[in-house]
Amino acid sequence: MKTCVVLQTVVSILIISAASQAAVYVVDPSGGGDFLNLEGAIPVVIDGDVLEFVDGIHSLDSSTQTISVDLTLRSVSGDSDLCELTSESTLLLWATQFIQFQNLTIHGIGLWLIDSYSIDQCKFLDASIAGRALGAISSCTFTGSLADFISGPHLITGTEFLGESRVARGMYSSGEEPGLILTITESTFSENSRIEIAQSGGELRISETSFSGMSGQPCVFLLSFIADLEIDSCLFSDNDCGDYAAVQSGPLSEVTVVNSTFRHNQSTGVTAGINASGTSYCENVDFVNNSAMEGSHDAFVSLGAELHLNCCEINEANIGGEGVVTITNQGCTVPTEVEFWGGLKAMFR
């Protein structure tokens, strides 16, 4: 017992000591801070330290930079429009411990995150996030950028994906699958940005999110492996999905869609709404004014599996496929929509 008490005391002292040594450093290329650049700060910082970047453009060199301590990177002003980390050539910023990014623009830089992360109120321009870290992205904007998750869970909230941006999931065989839960909520995908998942196992949950302006590809693309999909209170509108549907799922995916609208989507394939090869469930879902190639089905195709529709606004003639289709209208009520979704939906009614 005494040994345990002594060990706990020693650990507490070490934690307090480490916390007391943590510091906030200013990075200023003009020489007015503690460091001229990130490269100079990395060998000095310790766990818990904060690097604050003054407003302006901070150019990083083209080599790989490794951060091996718990660290926060943020702008002094708190305005991502005024503070940019950039690289003229591809730079890989490798973080092996917990890392935070706050109120920064990250331009032309690849982040490889190993442990865990928090990214808040940042802008990504022609940049990427990848790695095995677990973490959250909130109130950010991705333009021409990639968020590629290998393991999970992950949470994306209040974030815009614009200009050919993509949320992706790497491909694994069933023996390697770590079990991903990717949650995306209160976000926007437009200007040809999409979600693309290729995995064996895991879940994708999307809520209170809008998809518009797609050109030649699906909004949500689940490739040929198992990836259960839940869509709640989402809007798919004015998308040109090419040969695909707005939501395209693999043969072993179970798809659940509730309280959502598919409106003015078009496809040169068999359907512009949902193309589900696995078992699918829809409730309180509207399919309105979608169009697919002549002789196909503009709302829903269920290929070789079960399709259950309850309280859905859909023309039965627009349902196709080889699966068993069940249509019911049981307990139908107008769903109580959150303010975010209600506002979006009102725009298209």
Secondary structure, DSSP 4 states (H G I P E B T S, - for coil): -HHHHHHHHHHHHHHHHHHHH--EEEE-TTTTSSBSSHHHHTTT--TTEEEEEPSEEEEE-SS-EEE-S-EEEEESSS-GGGEEEEEEEEEEEEE-S-EEEES-EEEEEEEEESSEEEEES-EEES-EEEES-EEEEES-EEES-EEEESSS-EEEES-EEESS-EEEE----TTT----EEEEES-EE-SS-EEEE--SS-EEEEES-EEE--BSS-SEEE-SS--EEEEES-EEES-B-TTS-SEE--TT--EEEEEEEEES-B-SSS-SSEEESS-EEEEEEEEES-B-STTS-SSEEE-SSEEEEES-B--GGGEESSSEEEEE--S-------HHHHHHHHHH-
